[in-house]
Amino acid sequence: MNANIDISGVVLNTARLTLRQFEMSDLEAFYAYASVPGVGEWAGWEPHESIAVSRSVLEMFVADRKTFAITLRGGGLIGSIGIEALRHEIPAALEAYRGRELGYALARTAWGNGYATEAVLAVIDYCFRSAGLDFLTCNHFVENDRSRRVIEKSGFAYVGSIRLRTQSGAARDGRAYIRMNPARFSRIPPLK
Ligand SMILES: CC(C)(COP(=O)(O)OP(=O)(O)OC[C@H]1O[C@@H](n2cnc3c(N)ncnc32)[C@H](O)[C@@H]1OP(=O)(O)O)[C@@H](O)C(=O)NCCC(=O)NCCS
């Protein structure tokens, strides 16, 4: 089942990053990377065609209180990481437990520095130790090897193939992963 999440006032610091709530003043920096072709498509959304698109997504981020802005410590916005409602089918064995799905994207210019993994690990720690979740899921399109590596390096276990939906509703082949809260589970409950 979906866990409640409210990141109001939460700030997560890592060695190189600060994760915080989005603010409307992030608009220009958000549009700057979300409008670049070859970023959002890997996560199922189209490049933002105008700053108005970025504004409406940003308004949603601010209102929904489940998406962190990823910023460089003492620097600018480089991406987002959302603790999303479970958007895809989860194994029946997990239905009694409280979970969420992680989704993230980084500015093209920030790729390849380990930032996504650093952000994902910080959010996992927040979800398990502060928000009390039982499990997290994460999925990627089969061809998204960069995200596959982030997920693997973040301690998720592969649980099987999955059909994922893009923002426009198209179905694509994906891979599904789960990570249980280690304070409560020594392993993933049998899924079949
Ligand atoms: C996926 C994404 C967040 C990764 O960000 P990042 O900060 O570059 O990730 P990291 O540096 O932590 O790790 C990337 C890994 O992919 C590897 N990698 C990079 N390019 C690769 C390629 N072409 N093929 C395979 N692996 C690749 C890196 O070597 C690294 O793995 P390693 O540490 O084992 O060497 C970023 O590429 C992105 O924003 N992509 C577009 C949106 C997206 O895909 N979101 C996820 C949707 S599921």
PDBQT file of the ligand as one rigid body, heavy atoms in Angstrom, charges set to zero:
ROOT
HETATM    1  C1  LIG A 201      20.014   7.920 -14.799  1.00  0.00    +0.000 C 
HETATM    2  C2  LIG A 201      20.707   9.161 -14.272  1.00  0.00    +0.000 C 
HETATM    3  C3  LIG A 201      19.890   9.784 -13.152  1.00  0.00    +0.000 C 
HETATM    4  C4  LIG A 201      22.091   8.731 -13.735  1.00  0.00    +0.000 C 
HETATM    5  O1  LIG A 201      22.704   9.853 -13.123  1.00  0.00    +0.000 OA
HETATM    6  P1  LIG A 201      24.257   9.852 -12.761  1.00  0.00    +0.000 P 
HETATM    7  O2  LIG A 201      24.493  10.871 -11.704  1.00  0.00    +0.000 OA
HETATM    8  O3  LIG A 201      25.044   9.952 -14.002  1.00  0.00    +0.000 OA
HETATM    9  O4  LIG A 201      24.409   8.395 -12.132  1.00  0.00    +0.000 OA
HETATM   10  P2  LIG A 201      25.686   7.834 -11.404  1.00  0.00    +0.000 P 
HETATM   11  O5  LIG A 201      26.898   8.624 -11.816  1.00  0.00    +0.000 OA
HETATM   12  O6  LIG A 201      25.384   7.734  -9.931  1.00  0.00    +0.000 OA
HETATM   13  O7  LIG A 201      25.787   6.349 -11.987  1.00  0.00    +0.000 OA
HETATM   14  C5  LIG A 201      25.700   6.134 -13.381  1.00  0.00    +0.000 C 
HETATM   15  C6  LIG A 201      26.226   4.769 -13.715  1.00  0.00    +0.000 C 
HETATM   16  O8  LIG A 201      25.920   4.488 -15.073  1.00  0.00    +0.000 OA
HETATM   17  C7  LIG A 201      27.124   4.140 -15.747  1.00  0.00    +0.000 C 
HETATM   18  N1  LIG A 201      26.982   4.574 -17.130  1.00  0.00    +0.000 N 
HETATM   19  C8  LIG A 201      27.174   5.784 -17.643  1.00  0.00    +0.000 A 
HETATM   20  N2  LIG A 201      26.949   5.774 -18.955  1.00  0.00    +0.000 NA
HETATM   21  C9  LIG A 201      26.587   4.519 -19.269  1.00  0.00    +0.000 A 
HETATM   22  C10 LIG A 201      26.207   3.862 -20.463  1.00  0.00    +0.000 A 
HETATM   23  N3  LIG A 201      26.147   4.516 -21.615  1.00  0.00    +0.000 N 
HETATM   24  N4  LIG A 201      25.894   2.547 -20.407  1.00  0.00    +0.000 NA
HETATM   25  C11 LIG A 201      25.953   1.884 -19.237  1.00  0.00    +0.000 A 
HETATM   26  N5  LIG A 201      26.277   2.457 -18.070  1.00  0.00    +0.000 NA
HETATM   27  C12 LIG A 201      26.601   3.751 -18.095  1.00  0.00    +0.000 A 
HETATM   28  C13 LIG A 201      28.197   4.860 -15.008  1.00  0.00    +0.000 C 
HETATM   29  O9  LIG A 201      29.454   4.290 -15.278  1.00  0.00    +0.000 OA
HETATM   30  C14 LIG A 201      27.728   4.665 -13.576  1.00  0.00    +0.000 C 
HETATM   31  O10 LIG A 201      27.964   3.358 -13.124  1.00  0.00    +0.000 OA
HETATM   32  P3  LIG A 201      29.333   2.945 -12.342  1.00  0.00    +0.000 P 
HETATM   33  O11 LIG A 201      29.394   3.777 -11.104  1.00  0.00    +0.000 OA
HETATM   34  O12 LIG A 201      29.165   1.507 -12.102  1.00  0.00    +0.000 OA
HETATM   35  O13 LIG A 201      30.470   3.273 -13.246  1.00  0.00    +0.000 OA
HETATM   36  C15 LIG A 201      20.921  10.225 -15.369  1.00  0.00    +0.000 C 
HETATM   37  O14 LIG A 201      21.607   9.628 -16.427  1.00  0.00    +0.000 OA
HETATM   38  C16 LIG A 201      19.612  10.816 -15.865  1.00  0.00    +0.000 C 
HETATM   39  O15 LIG A 201      19.107  11.795 -15.329  1.00  0.00    +0.000 OA
HETATM   40  N6  LIG A 201      19.046  10.206 -16.947  1.00  0.00    +0.000 N 
HETATM   41  C17 LIG A 201      17.801  10.681 -17.530  1.00  0.00    +0.000 C 
HETATM   42  C18 LIG A 201      16.588  10.429 -16.631  1.00  0.00    +0.000 C 
HETATM   43  C19 LIG A 201      16.530   8.987 -16.144  1.00  0.00    +0.000 C 
HETATM   44  O16 LIG A 201      16.965   8.058 -16.806  1.00  0.00    +0.000 OA
HETATM   45  N7  LIG A 201      15.944   8.788 -14.964  1.00  0.00    +0.000 N 
HETATM   46  C20 LIG A 201      15.758   7.476 -14.387  1.00  0.00    +0.000 C 
HETATM   47  C21 LIG A 201      14.505   6.871 -14.886  1.00  0.00    +0.000 C 
HETATM   48  S1  LIG A 201      14.318   5.183 -14.318  1.00  0.00    +0.000 SA
ENDROOT
TORSDOF 0
